[in-house]
Amino acid sequence: RAAPQDKNLLDQQVEARLSKAKEASGTSALSSFVDSFRFHPRAMAGQIELARRYVAGGKLLEAEMAIGELANHPEPTVAGPANAVLAANYEAAERFELARERYDILARKYSAVLCLDGKTGKDLADAASQRQDIQPLIASREWPSGNVESKVTDLQGAGVGFSNFRYPVTLSDYRGAAPRGQRGQISTGETAFRALDSSGKLISTTSLARPGQQFLSTNHASGKVAGHLMLISYGGELLAIDALKVRPGITSDGLLWRADFTDGDATLRRQNVYVSRPANNNPLLGAGFRNTVAFDRGVGTIGVVNSLGVTYLQGRQLVCVEPLTGKLLWERGGIETDSDVFGDEHKIVVIAPGEKSDQALVYSAIDGSLLDRRMVDPQDH
């Protein structure tokens, strides 16, 4: 533990670097500051300013990733500004229903808190209520009541065959500002991923087709979400999809990056078979699927997903990449295939399957260095 005088000196140096980063134009200096001092309290002020600049520059998913985890911070002077920036971000993305939710939070929880540009949460919510795209949503925010008309139809996909079918993606983890009701579908006929909002409205359809590919297989798909960044495990691949922006038609714009989970023959990917994860008592794992086909020698697992990185198991390699680019941050070899991977922004825990499941390997989330080996009760995971 640092002595008080040393801590004060460190705080002064961090404050000076924050001021210098704010004085610089653009986002590069602020991004470097946040990356360097992420675990210092003053980093939050840098995150909020960085997110504001991302919104101004049209980098909307970047803005959400920068401050999504601050929206529920226990300190009102942090959570208030974070929710205000998120509201502006969702307006810029034309996701007015999400913006209305944030303005409602500002009015209820941060009405007297100075959030942005000297305005309180109430000031910002009142101003938003006068804007054309927000006002109708605020006026109708109460759940509708009255008579209900029902209609019986065939199940979606019935009668169209497996070559033209839509089935849901199982999402097991929501981080940051991710709406808990957002969903995804794999559309085999459109060779695409469909992003849906909490009410079931289609937001975008992102093509997953490779050159010459006419349709997708009917493999199971599962995923995790950070904000509106969806990480989907499907057909031996990890897919990173931007589910924030509204995009008409079928485009590839929402596919940020893709990475192979397996080291088998990619041309046989559509024949892979996945089975459900065995029952477990670890709430951090959730539902998942395992590749059981012999020719795919490597098995993929999505681990920790947050604004700092995406960790996943690729065969016997533990890999961590940047969330929005897929750029490699670090990797470690010698991991048991089919291991469980979970953790947080500080530590990554890996537990091998079968007879070796009594030992947990603990890695640093920052650089992948091995921090500890711990014995665990197999019944706990």
C-alpha positions in Angstrom: 0.0 0.0 0.0 1.4 3.4 -1.0 2.2 6.0 1.7 -0.2 9.0 1.8 2.4 11.4 0.4 3.2 9.0 -2.5 -0.6 8.6 -3.2 -1.1 12.3 -3.3 1.8 12.7 -5.7 0.4 10.0 -8.0 -3.0 11.6 -7.9 -1.5 14.9 -8.9 0.4 13.3 -11.8 -2.7 11.5 -13.0 -4.7 14.7 -12.8 -2.1 16.6 -14.9 -2.1 13.9 -17.5 -5.9 14.0 -17.7 -5.8 17.8 -18.2 -3.3 17.4 -21.0 -5.3 14.6 -22.7 -8.4 16.9 -22.6 -6.5 19.7 -24.1 -5.5 17.6 -27.1 -7.9 17.4 -30.0 -9.5 14.2 -31.1 -9.8 11.0 -29.2 -6.3 9.5 -29.4 -4.8 11.2 -26.3 -7.9 10.5 -24.1 -8.0 6.9 -25.3 -4.4 6.4 -24.3 -5.0 8.0 -20.9 -8.0 5.8 -20.2 -6.0 2.7 -21.2 -3.1 3.6 -19.0 -5.0 4.7 -15.9 -8.2 2.5 -16.2 -8.1 1.5 -12.5 -7.5 5.0 -11.1 -10.7 6.9 -10.1 -9.9 9.9 -12.4 -10.0 7.6 -15.4 -13.8 7.8 -15.2 -13.7 11.5 -16.1 -11.5 10.6 -19.0 -14.0 7.9 -20.1 -16.9 10.3 -20.1 -15.1 13.0 -22.1 -13.8 10.3 -24.5 -17.4 9.0 -25.0 -18.6 12.6 -25.7 -16.0 12.9 -28.4 -16.9 9.6 -29.9 -20.5 10.6 -30.1 -19.5 13.9 -31.8 -17.4 11.9 -34.3 -20.2 9.4 -35.1 -18.3 6.5 -33.4 -21.4 5.4 -31.5 -20.6 1.8 -30.5 -17.2 3.1 -29.3 -19.0 5.7 -27.2 -21.3 3.1 -25.6 -18.4 0.7 -24.9 -16.4 3.6 -23.3 -19.0 4.4 -20.6 -21.6 1.7 -20.6 -20.3 0.2 -17.3 -20.4 3.7 -15.6 -24.2 4.1 -16.1 -24.8 2.1 -12.9 -21.9 3.5 -10.9 -22.9 4.1 -7.2 -21.6 7.7 -7.3 -24.3 10.0 -8.9 -21.7 12.4 -10.2 -20.4 9.6 -12.3 -23.6 7.7 -13.3 -25.5 10.9 -14.1 -23.1 12.2 -16.8 -22.6 8.6 -18.1 -26.4 8.2 -18.6 -26.6 11.7 -20.2 -23.9 10.8 -22.8 -25.6 7.4 -23.4 -28.9 9.3 -24.1 -27.2 11.6 -26.6 -25.5 8.6 -28.2 -28.7 6.7 -28.7 -30.3 9.7 -30.2 -27.5 10.0 -32.7 -28.0 6.3 -33.5 -31.7 6.9 -34.0 -32.5 4.5 -31.3 -35.0 6.8 -29.7 -36.6 4.2 -27.5 -33.2 3.7 -25.8 -32.7 7.4 -25.5 -36.1 7.9 -23.9 -35.2 5.2 -21.3 -32.0 7.1 -20.4 -33.8 10.5 -20.1 -36.3 8.8 -17.9 -33.5 7.6 -15.6 -32.0 11.1 -15.6 -35.3 12.6 -14.6 -35.9 10.1 -11.8 -32.5 9.4 -10.3 -30.3 12.3 -11.3 -32.8 15.2 -11.4 -30.6 17.5 -9.2 -27.2 16.2 -10.4 -25.1 18.3 -12.8 -24.7 15.9 -15.7 -23.5 17.8 -18.8 -22.6 21.4 -19.7 -24.0 22.7 -16.3 -27.4 21.0 -16.8 -29.0 18.7 -14.4 -30.7 15.4 -15.2 -34.0 17.1 -15.1 -32.9 19.9 -17.4 -31.7 17.4 -20.0 -34.9 15.3 -19.7 -37.1 18.3 -20.0 -35.2 19.5 -23.1 -35.5 16.1 -24.7 -39.2 16.0 -24.1 -39.6 18.9 -26.5 -37.7 17.2 -29.4 -39.8 15.7 -32.1 -38.3 12.1 -32.0 -38.4 11.8 -28.2 -41.6 13.5 -27.2 -44.1 10.9 -28.5 -42.1 8.1 -26.7 -42.2 10.0 -23.4 -45.9 10.7 -23.7 -46.6 7.0 -24.3 -44.1 5.5 -21.9 -46.8 4.0 -19.6 -47.6 0.4 -20.5 -50.8 0.4 -22.7 -54.0 -1.1 -21.3 -57.4 -2.0 -22.7 -58.7 -4.7 -25.0 -56.3 -7.1 -26.7 -56.8 -8.8 -30.0 -55.0 -12.1 -30.6 -54.3 -13.9 -33.8 -53.2 -17.5 -34.3 -50.5 -18.1 -36.9 -48.1 -20.8 -37.9 -44.8 -21.0 -36.0 -42.1 -18.9 -37.6 -40.2 -20.9 -40.1 -42.8 -23.7 -40.4 -43.0 -25.2 -43.8 -40.0 -23.4 -45.3 -37.5 -26.2 -44.6 -34.1 -26.0 -42.9 -32.5 -24.1 -45.8 -34.7 -21.1 -45.0 -35.1 -20.9 -41.2 -34.7 -18.4 -38.4 -33.8 -19.6 -35.0 -32.8 -17.7 -31.8 -29.3 -17.2 -30.5 -28.9 -18.2 -26.8 -27.4 -15.2 -25.0 -25.9 -15.9 -21.6 -24.2 -12.7 -20.4 -25.1 -9.0 -20.6 -22.4 -6.4 -19.7 -22.2 -2.6 -19.7 -25.3 -0.8 -21.1 -26.7 -3.9 -22.9 -30.5 -4.0 -22.8 -31.5 -7.3 -21.2 -34.2 -7.9 -23.7 -32.2 -7.5 -26.9 -32.0 -10.7 -29.0 -30.5 -12.2 -32.1 -31.5 -14.7 -34.7 -29.6 -16.8 -37.3 -31.4 -16.7 -40.6 -30.2 -19.6 -42.7 -32.0 -18.5 -45.9 -30.6 -15.0 -45.8 -27.2 -16.2 -44.6 -27.4 -13.5 -42.0 -27.6 -12.5 -38.4 -30.7 -10.6 -37.4 -30.5 -8.1 -34.4 -33.7 -7.4 -32.6 -34.5 -4.9 -29.9 -36.2 -5.6 -26.6 -39.7 -5.4 -28.2 -38.7 -7.8 -31.0 -38.3 -5.0 -33.6 -35.7 -5.7 -36.3 -32.7 -3.4 -36.0 -30.4 -4.8 -38.6 -29.6 -7.8 -40.8 -25.9 -8.6 -41.1 -24.7 -10.9 -43.8 -22.5 -13.7 -42.6 -21.9 -15.2 -46.1 -18.5 -16.0 -47.4 -17.7 -15.9 -51.1 -19.7 -18.5 -52.9 -21.8 -19.4 -49.9 -25.5 -19.7 -50.6 -27.0 -20.6 -47.2 -26.0 -21.2 -43.6 -26.1 -24.4 -41.7 -28.5 -25.1 -38.8 -25.8 -25.3 -36.1 -26.8 -24.0 -32.7 -25.6 -20.5 -31.9 -24.8 -18.9 -28.5 -23.3 -15.6 -27.4 -22.5 -12.8 -25.0 -23.2 -9.1 -25.1 -21.4 -6.0 -24.1 -23.6 -3.0 -24.7 -24.7 -3.5 -28.3 -21.6 -5.5 -29.3 -22.7 -9.1 -29.8 -20.2 -11.9 -29.7 -21.7 -14.9 -31.3 -20.3 -18.5 -31.4 -21.6 -20.1 -34.6 -20.4 -22.7 -37.0 -16.9 -22.9 -35.6 -16.4 -19.1 -35.6 -16.6 -16.2 -33.2 -18.5 -13.3 -34.8 -18.4 -9.7 -33.5 -21.5 -7.8 -34.6 -22.6 -4.2 -34.1 -26.3 -4.4 -33.1 -26.6 -0.7 -32.2 -27.1 1.1 -35.5 -30.4 0.7 -37.5 -29.5 -0.6 -41.0 -32.2 -1.4 -43.6 -31.8 -4.3 -45.9 -29.0 -7.0 -45.7 -25.5 -5.6 -45.4 -22.1 -6.6 -44.1 -21.5 -3.3 -42.4 -22.4 -4.7 -38.9 -19.8 -7.5 -39.0 -16.9 -6.0 -37.2 -14.6 -9.1 -37.3 -14.7 -12.8 -37.3 -12.2 -15.4 -36.0 -12.0 -19.2 -36.3 -12.7 -21.1 -33.1 -11.4 -24.4 -34.6 -8.3 -25.7 -36.3 -10.2 -28.1 -38.5 -11.1 -27.8 -42.2 -13.1 -24.6 -42.5 -14.9 -25.9 -45.6 -16.6 -28.5 -43.5 -17.8 -25.9 -41.0 -21.4 -26.2 -42.1 -21.5 -29.9 -41.1 -20.4 -29.3 -37.5 -22.7 -30.5 -34.7 -23.0 -28.8 -31.3 -24.4 -30.1 -28.1 -25.5 -28.3 -24.9 -23.0 -27.7 -22.1 -23.6 -30.2 -19.2 -25.4 -28.8 -16.2 -23.2 -26.7 -13.9 -23.5 -24.6 -10.7 -21.4 -21.7 -11.8 -23.6 -18.7 -12.5 -20.8 -17.0 -14.5 -20.9 -19.7 -17.2 -24.5 -19.8 -18.4 -25.6 -21.8 -21.3 -23.2 -22.8 -24.0 -22.5 -25.3 -26.8 -19.6 -27.6 -27.6 -18.3 -28.8 -30.9 -18.3 -32.6 -31.0 -17.2 -33.4 -34.5 -14.0 -35.4 -34.7 -12.5 -33.5 -37.7 -12.6 -30.2 -35.8 -9.7 -30.8 -33.5 -10.0 -27.5 -31.7 -13.0 -26.5 -29.6 -14.1 -22.9 -29.1 -15.4 -21.2 -25.9 -16.4 -17.6 -25.4 -14.9 -16.4 -22.1 -15.0 -12.9 -20.7 -16.5 -10.1 -22.7 -16.3 -6.5 -21.7 -15.0 -3.1 -22.8 -11.4 -4.0 -22.1 -11.2 -7.2 -24.2 -12.9 -10.4 -25.5 -11.3 -13.6 -24.2 -12.0 -16.9 -25.9 -10.6 -20.4 -26.1 -9.3 -21.4 -29.6 -8.3 -25.1 -29.3 -5.6 -25.0 -26.7 -4.9 -21.3 -27.0 -6.4 -18.7 -24.6 -6.8 -15.6 -26.7 -7.7 -12.0 -25.8 -8.5 -9.4 -28.5 -9.7 -5.9 -28.7 -13.6 -5.9 -28.6 -14.3 -3.7 -31.7 -11.4 -4.7 -34.0 -10.4 -8.3 -33.1 -6.8 -7.1 -32.8 -4.7 -9.6 -30.7 -3.8 -8.3 -27.2 -2.3 -11.5 -25.8 -2.5 -15.2 -26.0 -1.4 -18.2 -23.9 -0.9 -21.8 -25.0 -1.2 -25.2 -23.3 -4.8 -24.8 -22.2 -6.9 -27.9 -22.0 -9.4 -28.2 -24.8 -13.0 -27.7 -23.8 -12.1 -25.7 -20.6 -14.5 -23.3 -19.0 -13.4 -19.7 -19.1 -14.9 -16.9 -17.0 -13.8 -13.9 -14.9 -13.9 -10.1 -15.0 -11.8 -7.0 -16.0 -9.1 -8.0 -13.6 -8.7 -11.8 -13.7 -9.5 -14.7 -16.1 -10.2 -18.1 -14.6 -9.8 -21.3 -16.6 -11.0 -24.7 -15.4 -10.2 -27.8 -17.3 -12.8 -30.5 -18.0 -13.0 -34.0 -16.6 -10.4 -35.4 -14.2 -8.4 -32.1 -14.2 -11.4 -30.0 -13.1 -10.2 -29.7 -9.5 -7.7 -27.0 -10.5 -8.3 -23.5 -11.6 -5.7 -21.4 -13.5 -6.0 -17.7 -12.8 -4.6 -15.3 -15.5 -4.2 -11.5 -15.6 -6.9 -10.0 -17.8 -4.4 -7.2 -18.7 -1.5 -9.3 -20.2 -2.4 -12.9 -19.7 0.3 -13.7 -17.2 -0.3 -16.6 -14.9 -1.2 -15.3 -11.4 -2.2 -18.3 -9.5 -3.2 -22.0 -9.4 -6.0 -22.9 -7.1 -7.8 -26.1 -6.1 -11.5 -26.0 -6.5 -14.4 -28.3 -5.8 -15.6 -29.8 -9.1 -19.2 -29.4 -7.9 -18.8 -25.6 -7.9 -18.5 -25.3 -11.7 
